[in-house]
């Protein structure tokens, strides 16, 4: 019976772990990632993010695990608003976000097909995406004319250049074991300096990127809210079940002792 109790306790602890663990993993190489400060409960931010995504990203990227219907419901959009504002390349609300570009063409044009973005925020973390979209700098020798401090050598062009403008990145050289055979020189990113202005100032561009990131985090986990609620019910059930099992055990063993 002691084992039985231990098992129940184990199940309770496990249940708690599953409910508590949320959010994606962060990955960002060596560059310091600025916090994205997205707010998943801010519906207007999510609406703007959806608009940004459809206008600036869906030309190359799909989001094939999320249906327009799901987006409409969570973003409090009527079917009409959904069709007029977001559904450029879909006819029915149960469809998912398809990219305007066939993957083979993407691979041919960019050397690498633009990945599906449905789960990107979970795979890389919101901070990563936020900093990636802010991380483009001019590099004249590269095929796209730019490089990125978060994803060095990326084949994605700086698609938001009209909004952000162009910037330069400054690196300082970091030398380890100077003067020895094991001398290592690495360029460590220091800061950006603006080269040409875009249509947005820095603050507005940050907001634009934050809203877009917020939307990507939402599509990576559209049932986040529901899942939290479900977690509470699961825990309550487990506690209830534990009490019931303990009572039952008492009943069964009462005559034996
Ligand atoms: C012109 C086509 C094009 C457009 C438009 C575009 N992307 Fe990309 N994107 C790419 C390609 C190509 C890659 C693959 C890059 C690589 O792996 O180097 C990519 C990769 C990515 C990645 C993954 C980076 C990683 O670490 O693997 C993210 C995130 C991303 N894009 C976000 C966006 C967002 C957000 C937008 C809209 C603001 C957007 N992209 C618009 C072509 C595009």
Boltz pocket constraint, residues with backbone or C-beta under 6 A from the ligand:
constraints:
  - pocket:
      binder: B
      contacts: [[A, 52], [A, 53], [A, 56], [A, 57], [A, 58], [A, 59], [A, 60], [A, 61], [A, 106], [A, 110], [A, 112], [A, 113], [A, 114], [A, 115], [A, 117], [A, 120], [A, 124], [A, 129], [A, 132], [A, 133], [A, 151], [A, 153], [A, 154], [A, 155], [A, 156], [A, 157], [A, 159], [A, 160], [A, 212]]
      max_distance: 6.0
